[in-house]
Amino acid sequence: MAAVTPEPPHAVVGGQAPPFELPDAQSQVRRLEDYRGHWLLLVFHRHLGCLPCRRHLLDLKDSERIFQDLDVQIVVVSFMGGPVADAWVREMGFDWPVVIDETRTLYAACGMFLGTRWNVWGPRTCWAYIKELFRGRTPRASALANDIYQLGGDVLVDPSGIVRLLHRGSGPADRPSIGTLLTVRRSGAPR
């Protein structure tokens, strides 16, 4: 009988955040340890053409000053790199690092896996896309050429490296609200 290799442990609320060492879009290596002493919000992006994911990032950007005042560093995690990612970072216009996890090791460590067709194309997702299309946003064809089934989420880590919020999205439109993120940060309690 062949030995079964156990899966790596997944992040859990109240447990240590999984360590990472990943290049950002400018090839600077970023590590979990770089953020010790600060709150860290890891925003796992599905793919760069995901309109509901873009909406979440724009909402975060609208509240950026509040997050700064609360000492929350924001890092976007993407599995897409190269010219498409570079163009996306310039277009989005935020100063947060975008780390590239091409092997999806950090995605897996945080429990961000692939969704089903229903997760990705269900009614909630269709409605989120319709709202974004009416706002004049359209997905880029080059970004859609990648894995649309990767699910995203948000992980809020306290200054000592403990996970305080772990939101694994069940589909593109499933993200924690800005209010939820701020409530958890202000309370410091796990959620």
N, C-alpha and C positions, 0 to 999 in steps of 0.2 A: 504494500500500500504506500502510495506517495505521501510525503509529508505535506501538510497544508501550511502555507505561509500566512500568518495572521496579518490582517490589514493594519496599517499604522493607526494609532489612536486618533480619534477625532477630537477637536476642540469641544469643550463643554463649559457652560456657564459656571463660574466659580473655580475653574481649573486654569492652569498655565496656558497662555497663548502659544501656539506652535511657533517655534523659531523659523525664521526665513532669512535667506540671503539671495536677493534677486536684483538684477540690473533694472534701472529705470529707463525711460525712453531716451535719455541722454547718455546711457551706458554707465551711469554712476551706480555702484552697488549699494543697495539699501538693506539694512538688517533690523530685526526686531529690537536688538540692543540699542540701536541708534535712537529709539524713542523712549527708553527707560526714563522715568521721571516726568513723563508727559502722558496724557491720554492719547490714544491712537484709535482712529476709526479706519478700518480696512473696508473698502467698498469694492466688492467682487463684481466686476462687470461681466455680463453674459457674452456679448460680442459687440464690436464697435458700431454696428448698425442698429442696435436695440433702442428703439425710441422710448419705451418706458424707462429703461436704464438711464438714458440721457436726461429724461425729465427728473429722475431722482437726483442726478448730479447737478442739474440746474437749480433744483430746490435747495440742495446743500450749498451751492454757490450763493444763492440769495440770502442764506443764513450764515455765511462764512464769518462775518464779524462776531456773531454770537459764539460760534465754535472757537474762534481765536481767543475771545475773552475768557472762555472756560478752559483754555489750554488744551484744546483738542487738535491734534495733528491729523490731517486727512491724507490717506494714501489710497489711490485707485489701483486695483489689481486687474490685469488683463492677461489673457493667454495669447493675444495678438501683438506682434511687434512689427518692426520694419517701417517702410514708408507710409503704409496705411495708418499705423498707430501714430507716427510723427505728425501726419496731416490732421488726424483727429484731435491730438493734444493742442495743436495750434488753433484749430477751429473752436474748440471748447473754451479756450482762453482762461483756464485756471492755472494757478501756480503750484498745485499739488503734484507730488511725484506720482507717476504712473509706472508701477513695477510690472515687469513682463515675466509671467509664469508660464512659459511655453509648454512645460511638461505637466502643468497643472498640479504640482505637488502641494502647493499651499491651498489650492482649491480643495483637494482631497482631504488634507489635514483638517480643514474647517468644515468638511461635510458638504461641500458644494459639488454636486454630481450632475449627471445628465438627466434631463427631464424627458417625459414621454411626449408624444405628439399632442395629447390633450393638455399637458402642462403648458406647452409652448403656443398652441393655437386655440385654446379654449375661449369661451365667451369673454372672460375678464380681460384676456390679452387682446382680443379683437377690439373691445371697447377702448382699451388704453391706446391702441394704435390709431383708432379713428379720431380720438381726441387730439393726439399729436399731429395727425395729418391735417386736421382743421386748424391747428395752430401754425401750419405752414412748414412743418418739419417732415422730411422724407428720409428714409434710410438710404445709405450709399450702397450701390450694387457691389462695390469692391469689398465692403465690410460684411455683406451678407454671404460672401463666398466661403466664410468660415463656419464653424460649428454652431448652428443656431440652437442646438439642444442643451448647451451648457447652461446650467442654472447659476444665478448669482445670489448675493446676499450681503449682509453687513455684520461686521464683528467690531465691537467696542471693547478696547483693552485699557485697563487702568494703569497708572504710572508704575505699578510693581509687576506688570505683565500678566495680570489676572483678567480673564474674559468676563466682562460684566453684561454684555448683550451679545447674543448669537442669533441672528435672523437668517435662516436658510430659506431663500425664496422658493415658493412652489411653482413659480412661473414668472414671466417678465414683469408683470404688473404687481408682484408681491414684494413690497419693500416696507421697512419700518418708516413711520412718519417722522418728520423732523421733530415734532413734539415728543415722540417716544424716545428718540435718541437723546434729546436734551434732558428729559426727565430722568433717564437712567444716569446720564453724566452728572446731573446736579445731585442726585441722591447717592450716587456711588454704589448703590445696591444692585445685585444681579437681577437680570430679567430675562 
